[in-house]
Amino acid sequence: RVTSWTWTPTQAGVSAQTTLTGPGASCPTGFTELWIFCSFTARESGTLTVRASVNGGPEQEASITVNVLDCLVVDSAGVPDTLLNGNPLLRRGLRDAFDASNPTGPANTRLERGGQISCADGNCAPELAPVTPQTTPCRNAINLDPVGALVRYHAHPFWPVGFGPTDTLPRVLCWPDEDDRPSQPVGARPRPSNADIVNVWGTGIPHYVIDPARVYFIPDLGLALPLDPEDPAETTPGISAYRAGSRVIDRQQCDPLAF
């Protein structure tokens, strides 16, 4: 015996639609009867919950979450990105990190902000890492507990070279050591940095990098760590393997931050 159906939209501020049904009642308002089944067309993301009892037993509840997407996020090879398409928490976390990076502000006020989807006791939530002295326009510091992290992410707040407006990196902030600082203006590279890849290599946590034009996914390949992380002879083959295994998503084709 079904006692209630509840549709709860994910979007904040939208009231849930609840319809009660009694013994022998037909499908509730908003559902379509199809033989002995009731079908419901979800036009926005949300959770459908049903409460019912069986043979006079105690009432029980079951629910399913439905994600309605404006478009399908695919990589440059046309392969759908399962995490971005199916996990609204990841999309929210990416949006939080990207917005916090101040991508439209003056170059010297932008920061590489990052975070992770943290899961504890079966509950997952996006967590934005706090700003530290190590957080700069060209460097991120995700100083969060990696235990229980499903995935990590951070923002590159500059348009990469060859895409959109011309952005130049603030050289003093990005290269504090004057000996390493380039003498001419430098633009952002359209890819994750070697440091981004080494971070995934070291933590074993998959990572997304987002800039104004694209999203990059670095999977965990499970490669053995180099004995000397400072030795290019040991790190270069691994970095090349991670780059070959990474995926690129065009935000102009389907922006995961738009839904």
C-alpha positions in Angstrom: 0.0 0.0 0.0 1.5 3.3 -1.2 0.9 6.2 1.2 2.9 9.0 -0.5 5.1 10.1 -3.3 7.3 13.1 -2.8 9.3 14.9 -5.5 12.0 17.2 -4.0 13.8 19.4 -6.5 17.6 19.8 -6.0 17.4 23.5 -6.7 17.3 25.5 -3.5 14.2 27.6 -2.9 11.9 25.3 -4.9 9.1 23.7 -2.9 8.7 20.0 -3.0 5.6 18.6 -4.6 3.9 16.0 -2.4 0.8 14.0 -3.5 -0.9 11.4 -1.1 -2.5 8.3 -2.5 -4.9 6.1 -0.6 -5.8 2.4 -1.0 -6.8 1.6 -4.5 -6.0 5.1 -5.7 -4.7 5.7 -9.2 -1.4 7.4 -10.0 -0.8 10.7 -8.2 -1.0 14.1 -9.9 2.0 14.6 -12.1 2.4 10.9 -12.9 1.1 9.0 -15.9 -0.5 5.6 -15.5 1.0 2.9 -17.8 -0.7 -0.5 -17.2 0.1 -1.3 -13.6 3.0 1.2 -13.3 3.1 5.0 -12.7 5.6 7.0 -14.7 7.0 10.4 -13.8 8.9 12.8 -16.2 11.5 14.7 -14.3 12.2 18.1 -15.9 14.7 19.2 -13.3 17.1 17.4 -11.0 15.7 16.1 -7.7 14.8 13.1 -5.6 11.7 11.0 -5.9 10.7 9.3 -2.6 7.9 6.7 -2.0 6.5 5.6 1.3 4.6 2.3 1.4 3.8 -0.7 3.5 3.7 -4.4 2.5 1.0 -6.8 3.8 0.1 -4.5 6.6 3.7 -4.3 7.9 5.6 -1.2 9.0 5.8 1.7 6.6 9.0 1.9 4.6 10.7 4.5 2.4 12.7 4.3 -0.8 14.1 7.1 -3.0 16.0 7.7 -6.1 17.9 10.8 -7.2 17.5 12.0 -10.8 20.0 14.3 -12.5 18.6 16.3 -15.4 21.4 17.8 -17.6 21.2 20.6 -20.1 23.8 18.9 -22.2 26.1 15.9 -22.0 29.7 16.6 -20.9 32.1 14.7 -23.2 35.8 14.8 -23.7 37.6 15.6 -26.9 37.2 12.0 -28.0 33.4 12.1 -27.5 33.5 9.9 -24.4 31.0 11.1 -21.7 32.5 12.1 -18.3 30.7 9.9 -15.8 31.6 11.8 -12.7 30.8 15.3 -14.1 27.5 14.1 -15.7 26.4 12.1 -12.7 27.7 13.9 -9.6 26.1 17.4 -8.9 28.4 17.7 -5.8 31.4 17.6 -8.1 29.9 20.3 -10.4 29.1 22.4 -7.3 32.7 22.0 -6.0 34.2 23.0 -9.3 32.0 26.0 -9.4 32.9 27.0 -5.9 36.6 26.7 -6.6 36.4 28.5 -10.0 34.3 31.4 -8.6 36.6 31.7 -5.5 39.6 32.0 -7.9 38.3 35.5 -9.0 38.9 34.7 -12.8 37.6 38.1 -14.0 39.5 40.2 -11.4 42.9 41.9 -11.8 45.6 39.4 -12.5 47.4 39.9 -9.1 44.1 39.2 -7.2 43.4 35.9 -8.8 44.2 32.7 -6.9 44.4 29.0 -7.7 41.6 27.8 -5.4 40.9 24.1 -4.9 39.0 21.5 -2.9 37.7 18.0 -2.9 34.6 15.9 -2.5 35.0 14.5 1.1 33.0 11.5 2.1 32.5 10.5 5.8 30.0 8.0 7.2 28.4 7.6 3.7 27.8 11.4 3.4 29.7 13.3 0.7 30.1 17.1 0.3 32.3 19.5 -1.6 35.0 21.1 0.6 36.8 24.3 -0.5 40.4 24.4 0.8 41.3 27.6 2.7 43.7 30.2 1.4 47.3 29.7 2.7 50.6 31.5 2.1 51.3 28.8 -0.5 48.1 29.8 -2.5 49.1 32.1 -5.4 47.8 33.0 -8.9 49.9 30.1 -10.2 49.9 27.6 -7.4 47.2 25.8 -5.3 47.5 24.3 -1.9 44.8 21.7 -1.1 45.6 21.3 2.6 42.7 19.0 3.3 42.6 15.6 4.9 42.9 13.2 1.9 41.2 10.3 3.8 37.8 9.8 2.3 38.4 12.1 -0.7 36.5 10.9 -3.7 38.1 13.4 -6.1 40.1 16.7 -5.9 39.9 19.7 -8.2 41.3 23.3 -8.5 41.0 26.3 -10.8 43.4 28.0 -13.1 42.0 31.5 -13.1 43.6 32.7 -16.4 42.5 32.2 -20.0 45.0 29.8 -21.6 47.0 30.9 -24.6 45.0 30.5 -27.8 41.6 30.7 -26.1 39.5 33.8 -25.4 41.0 37.1 -24.1 44.8 37.5 -23.7 45.8 36.9 -20.1 49.3 37.3 -18.8 50.5 35.8 -15.5 51.7 38.2 -12.7 55.4 37.3 -12.9 56.4 38.5 -9.4 53.7 36.5 -7.7 54.1 33.4 -9.9 57.9 33.4 -9.8 58.9 34.8 -6.4 62.5 33.9 -7.1 63.9 36.5 -9.3 66.4 34.1 -10.8 63.6 31.9 -12.1 61.4 34.8 -13.3 60.9 35.2 -17.0 61.9 38.5 -18.4 59.0 38.8 -20.8 55.2 38.5 -20.3 54.0 34.9 -20.1 50.5 33.4 -20.7 48.9 30.5 -19.1 49.4 27.1 -20.7 46.3 25.2 -21.9 47.0 22.1 -19.7 47.6 21.0 -16.2 51.1 21.7 -14.9 53.7 19.1 -14.1 53.1 19.9 -10.4 49.4 19.1 -10.9 50.3 15.7 -12.3 52.8 14.9 -9.6 50.2 15.7 -7.0 47.8 13.1 -8.4 50.7 10.7 -8.8 51.7 11.2 -5.1 48.2 11.1 -3.5 46.4 8.6 -5.8 43.4 10.9 -5.9 41.9 11.7 -9.3 41.9 15.4 -10.1 40.0 17.9 -12.2 41.6 21.2 -13.3 39.3 24.0 -14.7 40.2 27.2 -16.5 37.9 29.6 -18.3 38.0 27.6 -21.5 38.4 23.9 -20.6 38.2 21.2 -17.9 41.1 18.7 -17.6 40.8 15.3 -15.9 43.9 13.6 -14.5 43.1 10.0 -13.5 45.0 8.0 -11.0 47.1 5.5 -13.0 48.5 3.7 -9.9 52.1 4.1 -11.0 54.9 3.4 -8.6 56.3 6.6 -7.1 59.8 7.7 -8.2 62.6 7.2 -5.8 63.7 10.7 -6.3 60.8 13.1 -7.2 63.4 15.8 -8.0 65.1 13.8 -10.7 63.6 14.5 -14.2 65.0 11.1 -15.4 62.6 9.4 -13.0 59.6 11.7 -13.2 59.4 12.5 -16.9 58.2 9.0 -18.1 55.5 9.1 -15.4 54.4 12.6 -16.2 54.2 11.7 -19.9 52.0 8.7 -19.0 49.7 10.8 -17.0 49.4 13.4 -19.7 48.6 10.6 -22.2 45.9 9.3 -19.9 44.3 12.7 -19.2 41.1 13.9 -20.8 40.1 17.4 -22.0 36.6 18.8 -21.9 35.6 21.9 -24.0 33.5 24.2 -21.8 32.2 26.0 -24.9 30.6 22.7 -26.1 29.0 21.8 -22.7 29.9 23.7 -19.6 29.6 21.6 -16.4 29.3 24.8 -14.4 26.1 25.8 -16.3 23.9 23.2 -14.6 
